[in-house]
Amino acid sequence: MNSAFTSQIDAGIAELVIAKPPVNALDSREWQALAEHLDALGANPEVRVIVIRAEGRGFCAGVDIKELDAHPERIVAVNAGNYATFKAVHRSPVPVIVAVHGFVLGGGIGITGAADIVVASECATFALPEVDRGAMGGGAHLQRLFPVQKVRYLFFTGATIGAPEAMQYGFIERLVSKAQLRETALEIAARIAEKSPQMIRIAKEALNGIEDGNLEDKYRWEQGFTLQAYSSPDSAETRRAFVEKRDAKF
């Protein structure tokens, strides 16, 4: 098991926990490992539903900006790991529930937007600060959570929206206290695990098939612009400023 996450299977429920202090930001190898593990869980006949949650200050801060500041050439590997992880969630043969708390940023938005059901703690906040990190991507997944104009506002400004306010957009199934988060997600998972595994797997594939557009194709389109952004000196300045904990200068 990768040190950035752990998992266990009980009564048909696979519980995957992201735990990489201080902010659950994963590097290129960890994103790829997460994708591979999610694929393995989905292919496991013992698994009827997957719950993804996290320990620590927040759910997931996305990619490891320090890695990309030191090794900007790894953006291709990071992109590949993100793509594979979000696809593993969205295209999993079984339903995926995410239980989020604290910050849900970048790759955290990708996981959440790719999931089937979202449970959030009252302290959860959502943001996609890609512009401030010199990158692109995640808009397709954010658009599964918020309407078009709200997505553009959040993307252009890097603004944060709290879970209580986000409830009005309908993607949060349950809003609970942080203490109730895991229990609530597992309760929903247990209801699904009681159903016919064959029927649920058929239902997941059928529901994916009736979505508007292709989520993976949309995200791949965005990733092309990440590579374009990385060719700009402004992109390098955003990462350097982040590492040095100062405002970027353009």
KOLFI-533467 format. One record per atom (N, C-alpha, C, O): residue in one letter; x, y, z. Coordinates in steps of 0.2 Angstrom, whole numbers, plus 5000, padded with zeros to 4 digits. Each point is the difference from the previous one (the first is absolute). Example, Ala and Ser with C-alpha at 12.3 -4.5 7.8 and 13.67 -1.06 7.14 Angstrom:
A506649725039/A499650065000/A500450065000/A500549995003/S499350064993/S500450065001/S499650055003/S500350065001/
This chain:
M500449945000/M499650065000/M500450065000/M500550015004/N499350044992/N500450075000/N499950035006/N499550005003/S501050045000/S500050035006/S499550065000/S499950025006/A499950004988/A499650065000/A499249985001/A499650055001/F500349894999/F499349985001/F500049935003/F500549964999/T498950025004/T499949935002/T499349984998/T499650044998/S500349895002/S499349984999/S499849945003/S500549965002/Q498950034999/Q499849935003/Q499349994997/Q499650044998/I500249895002/I499449984998/I499649965005/I500349965003/D499150064998/D499549975005/D499350004998/D499750064998/A500049885002/A499350004998/A499950034993/A499450034999/G501049964996/G499950034994/G500250074999/G500050034994/I500250005011/I500250075000/I500750015000/I500449985005/A499950054990/A500750025000/A500150075002/A499750054997/E500749965009/E500150065002/E500750024999/E500549975003/L499650084993/L500750034998/L500150075004/L499650044999/V500949965004/V500250065004/V500650034998/V500649975000/I499450104998/I500650034998/I500350035006/I499650045004/A501049954997/A500350035006/A500850014999/A500449965001/K499750104996/K500750034999/K500050075003/K499950054996/P500449955010/P500050075003/P500550044996/P500549974997/P499550105003/P499550035004/P499350024997/P499550015003/V500549984990/V499450034997/V499749954995/V499650014996/N500749935004/N499749944995/N500150034993/N499649984996/A501050055002/A500250014994/A500449944997/A500649995003/L499249984992/L500449944997/L500550024995/L499850044995/D500749925004/D500550024995/D499849954994/D499549965000/S500950044995/S499949974994/S499949925001/S499649974997/R500950005006/R499949935002/R499449985004/R499749954999/E500250095006/E499449995004/E499350004996/E499649965002/W500450094994/W499350004996/W500049944996/W499449974999/Q501150014998/Q500049944996/Q499849945004/Q499649954998/A500750045008/A499949955004/A499350005002/A499649945001/L500150125001/L499350005002/L499549984994/L499549965002/A500750064992/A499649974994/A500049935000/A499549974999/E501150005001/E500049935000/E499749965005/E499749954999/H500350085007/H499649975006/H499350004999/H499649955002/L500150114996/L499350014999/L499849954994/L499449975001/D501050024994/D499849954995/D500049935003/D499549964998/A500950025006/A500149945003/A499349995004/A499849945000/L500150115004/L499449995004/L499349994996/L499649965002/G500450084993/G499449994996/G499949934996/G499549984999/A501149995000/A500049944997/A500049945005/A499949944998/N500150085008/N499949945005/N499349985001/N499650055002/P500249894997/P499349985001/P499850005007/P499450005001/E501050015004/E499850015007/E499750075001/E499750015005/V500550044991/V499850075001/V499450024996/V499949984994/R499650045010/R499450024997/R499950085000/R499650034996/V500850015008/V500050075000/V500650025003/V500349975004/I500050094994/I500650035002/I499850075004/I499750044997/V500649975009/V500050065003/V500750035000/V500549965003/I499650104995/I500650035001/I500050065005/I499550044999/R500949965006/R500050065004/R500750015002/R500549974997/A499750085008/A500650025001/A500150015008/A499550025003/E501149984999/E500250025007/E500450074999/E500250014995/G499850025011/G500450065000/G499650074999/G499450005001/R500950054997/R499750075000/R499550004994/R499550045001/G500549934994/G499650004995/G500049944995/G500449955001/F499150054995/F499949944995/F500649994996/F500449955000/C499850104996/C500549994995/C500250074997/C499650044998/A501049985002/A500350064998/A500250004992/A500350044998/G499649904999/G500249994993/G500749974999/G500249965004/V500250074992/V500649984998/V500550035004/V499950055004/D500749924997/D500650035004/D500350054996/D500549994995/I499450085006/I500350054997/I500750015001/I500450024995/K499949965010/K500750005001/K500349954996/K500650014997/E499149935001/E500349954995/E500150044994/E500549994996/L498950045002/L500050034993/L500550064999/L500250024995/D499950025011/D500450055000/D500749984999/D500450034996/A499849915007/A500749984999/A500149964994/A500549994997/H498949985001/H500149954994/H499450024995/H499549964999/P500550104998/P499450024995/P499949944995/P499450004997/E501149975001/E499949954995/E499549945002/E499849964996/R500150035010/R499649955003/R499250024999/R499649965002/I500350094995/I499350024999/I499649954996/I499449995001/V501049984994/V499749954996/V499849945004/V499549974999/A500950015006/A499949945004/A499450025005/A499649965001/V500450105001/V499550025005/V499350004996/V499549985003/N500550054991/N499450004996/N499849934999/N499449985000/A501049974998/A499849934999/A499749975006/A499549965000/G500850055006/G499849985006/G499350035002/G499649965003/N500350104996/N499450035002/N499449974995/N499549985002/Y500750024992/Y499549974995/Y499849935002/Y499449985000/A501149985001/A499849935002/A499649995006/A499649965001/T500650095004/T499649995007/T499350024999/T499549975002/F500450094995/F499350024999/F499649964995/F499449985002/K500949994993/K499749954996/K499849935004/K499549975000/A501050015005/A499949945004/A499450015005/A499649965001/V500350115001/V499450015004/V499350004996/V499649975001/H500550074993/H499450014996/H499849944997/H499449984999/R501049984998/R499949944996/R500049935004/R500049954998/S500150065009/S500049945004/S499449964999/S499450034999/P500649915001/P499449954999/P499550015005/P499549984999/V500850045007/V499550015006/V499950075002/V500550044998/P499049985005/P499950075003/P500650025004/P500249965004/V500050104996/V500550035004/V499750065004/V499750054997/I500349955009/I499850055005/I500650045002/I500549975003/V499550104997/V500650035003/V499750045006/V499450035000/A501049975006/A499850035006/A500550065001/A500649985002/V499350084997/V500550055000/V499950055006/V499450015003/H501250014999/H500050055006/H500550054999/H500549994996/G499550075007/G500650044999/G500050034993/G499550004996/F501150015002/F500250024993/F499949944995/F500249955001/V499450074993/V500049964994/V500250044995/V499750044997/L501049955001/L500350044995/L500349964994/L500249945001/G499850094993/G500449974994/G499849924999/G499449994998/G501049975003/G499949935000/G499449975004/G499749954998/G500250095008/G499549985004/G499350014997/G499549975000/I500550094996/I499450014996/I499949954994/I499449984999/G501250004998/G499949944995/G499749945003/G499649974997/I500650015009/I499849945003/I499250015001/I499649954999/T500350105004/T499350025003/T499550004994/T499549975000/G500750074994/G499650014995/G499949934996/G499550004996/A501049965004/A499949934997/A499649955003/A499849954998/A500150075009/A499649955004/A499349994999/A499750054996/D500049905006/D499249994999/D499650045006/D499550034998/I500849975008/I499650035005/I500550045005/I500649985001/V499250085001/V500450045004/V499750015007/V499450025000/V501049975005/V499850015007/V500550055002/V500649994999/A499250075005/A500450055002/A499950025007/A499550005002/S501150025001/S499950025007/S499950084999/S500150034995/E499650005010/E499950075000/E500650045000/E499950064998/C500749925003/C500650034999/C500350004993/C500550034999/A499249934997/A500349994993/A500050064996/A499550045000/T501049984996/T500050054996/T500349984993/T500449955000/F499450084995/F500149984993/F500350054996/F499850065000/A500849934997/A500350054995/A500549964995/A500249955001/L499950094994/L500449984994/L500550054998/L499950044995/P500649975009/P500550064999/P500549984995/P500650025001/E499249954993/E500549984995/E500350064997/E500650004999/V499050065000/V500350064997/V500650025004/V500550034998/D499449975009/D500550025005/D500649965000/D500550015004/R499549934993/R500549955001/R500349994993/R500449954999/G499450094996/G500350004993/G499849934996/G500449984996/A499050005006/A499849944996/A499350004998/A499750065001/M500049894996/M499350004998/M499849935002/M500349965003/G499050034996/G499749935001/G499650005006/G500050055005/G499549914995/G499549995006/G499450034998/G499549995004/G500450064991/G499450034999/G499549954998/G499450015002/A500749944994/A499549954999/A499749975006/A499449985000/H501050005005/H499849975006/H499650055004/H499549985004/L500850084996/L499650055004/L499350024997/L499650015004/Q500449984990/Q499350014996/Q499549945002/Q499450014998/R500849945005/R499649955002/R499750015007/R499549975003/L500850095000/L499850025007/L499650065000/L499550015003/F500750044992/F499750075000/F499850014993/F500349974995/P499250085004/P499850024993/P500650044997/P500550025003/V499449994990/V500550034996/V500350065002/V500650015001/Q499050045001/Q500250075002/Q500450005007/Q500550035001/K499249935003/K500449995007/K500749974999/K500450025003/V499649934992/V500749974999/V500450054997/V500650005003/R499250044993/R500550054997/R500250055005/R500550035000/Y499049995005/Y500250055005/Y500549975004/Y500550035002/L499449915001/L500549965004/L500649994997/L500650015003/F499449984990/F500749984997/F500450074999/F500650005001/F499050054996/F500450064999/F500250045006/F500650035000/T499149965006/T500250045006/T500449965005/T500350025004/G499649914995/G500349965005/G499650005007/G500349985005/A499150044995/A499650015006/A499849945003/A500049944997/T499950065009/T499849945004/T499350005002/T499750065002/I499949894998/I499350005002/I499949945005/I500349954999/G499450075006/G499949955006/G499449964998/G499650014996/A500449935008/A499549954999/A499350025001/A499649984996/P500350065009/P499350025002/P499750044994/P499549994998/E501050064999/E499750044994/E500049954994/E499550014996/A500949945003/A500049964994/A499449955000/A499849974995/M499950025011/M499449965000/M499550024995/M499649964998/Q500350105001/Q499550034995/Q500149974993/Q499550004996/Y501149985002/Y500149974994/Y499849934999/Y500049974994/G499950005011/G499749935000/G500449945000/G499849944999/F500950075000/F500449944999/F500249975007/F500349945000/I499650095006/I500249975006/I499349965003/I499550035001/E500649914999/E499549965003/E499850015007/E499450005002/R501150005002/R499950015007/R500550055003/R500650004998/L499250055006/L500450055003/L500049985008/L499550015003/V501149974999/V500049985007/V500650035004/V500450034997/S499649965009/S500650025004/S500649954998/S499949954998/K500750085004/K500649964998/K500049935004/K500249954997/A499550055009/A500049945004/A499549954997/A500149945001/Q499450084995/Q499549964997/Q500249974993/Q499749964997/L500950075000/L500150004993/L500149924998/L499749984996/R500849995007/R500149934999/R499449955001/R499949964995/E499850055010/E499449965002/E499550014994/E499649954998/T500250115000/T499550024995/T500249974994/T499649974996/A501050035001/A500249974994/A500049935000/A499849974995/L500450005011/L499949925000/L499349985001/L499949944997/E499750105005/E499349985001/E499750004993/E499649954998/I500550104998/I499850004993/I500349944996/I499749974996/A501050025005/A500349944997/A499749945001/A499949954996/A499950045011/A499749945002/A499349984996/A499849954999/R499850115000/R499449994997/R500149974992/R499649964998/I500950074999/I500249984994/I500349935000/I499849964995/A500650025010/A500349935000/A499549955001/A500149944999/E499350085003/E499449955002/E499749984993/E499749945000/K500450104995/K499749984993/K500349954997/K500649985001/S499150004993/S500349954996/S500750034997/S499950054996/P500649925005/P500750034997/P499950004992/P500350054997/Q499449905000/Q500050004993/Q499550064998/Q500250044995/M499349975008/M499550064998/M500350075001/M500050044996/I500449965010/I500450075001/I500550014995/I500150064998/R500349895000/R500550014995/R499750024993/R500350044996/I499149935002/I499750014994/I499750085001/I500150034995/A499749985010/A499750075001/A500550055000/A499950064997/K500749935005/K500650055000/K500250014993/K500150064998/E499949894998/E500250004993/E499550044996/E500150044996/A499349945005/A499450044997/A500050075001/A499950044996/L500249985011/L499950075001/L500650044997/L499950064998/N500749915002/N500650034997/N499850014992/N500250054998/G499549914999/G499850004993/G499550054998/G500050024995/I499650015010/I499550054998/I500250075002/I499750054999/E501049965004/E500250065001/E500150044994/E500149984994/D499950095006/D500150044995/D500850014999/D500350015004/G499949974990/G500750014998/G500449945003/G499749965004/N500950044996/N500549955002/N500550045005/N500450044998/L499549945009/L500450045005/L500749994999/L500450055000/E499949894998/E500749994999/E500350044994/E500550035000/D499149974994/D500250044995/D500050085001/D500550034998/K499049995006/K500050075002/K500650025004/K500450054999/Y499849905006/Y500650025004/Y500649994996/Y500550045001/R499649924994/R500649994996/R500150064996/R500550034999/W498950004999/W500150074996/W500350055005/W500450044998/E499349965008/E500350055005/E500849995001/E500350055000/Q499849895000/Q500749995002/Q500550024994/Q500650025002/G499249984992/G500450034995/G500250075001/G500550034999/F499050015005/F500250075001/F500450015006/F500350055001/T499749895004/T500550005005/T500750004997/T500550045003/L499649924992/L500750004997/L500250074997/L500550025000/Q499050014997/Q500150074997/Q500150055005/Q500550045000/A499249955006/A500150055005/A500749995003/A500350055002/Y499949894999/Y500749995002/Y500650024996/Y500550015003/S499350014991/S500550034996/S500150075001/S500550044997/S499149995007/S500050075002/S500450025006/S500049965005/P500450094995/P500450025006/P499550025006/P500249995005/D499250034993/D499550025005/D499949935005/D499950015006/S500049944990/S499949935004/S500549995005/S499949985005/A500850024992/A500549995005/A500050055006/A500249985005/E499650084994/E500050055005/E499549985005/E500150015006/T499349974992/T499549985005/T500249945004/T499950005006/R500549954992/R500249955004/R500650025005/R500049985005/R500450064992/R500650035004/R499750045006/R500250005006/A499350044993/A499750045005/A499649965005/A500050025006/F499749934992/F499749955004/F500549975005/F499950005006/V500649984991/V500549965005/V500450065004/V500149985006/E500050084992/E500350055004/E499550045004/E500250045004/K499149944996/K499550035004/K500050074999/K500050045005/R499949984989/R500050074999/R499550014994/R499849954997/D500050125002/D499550014994/D500449994993/D500650035000/A499149954995/A500349994994/A500150074997/A499550045001/K501049974995/K500150074996/K500049994993/K500349964997/F499250084999/F500049994993/F500150074997/F500050004994/
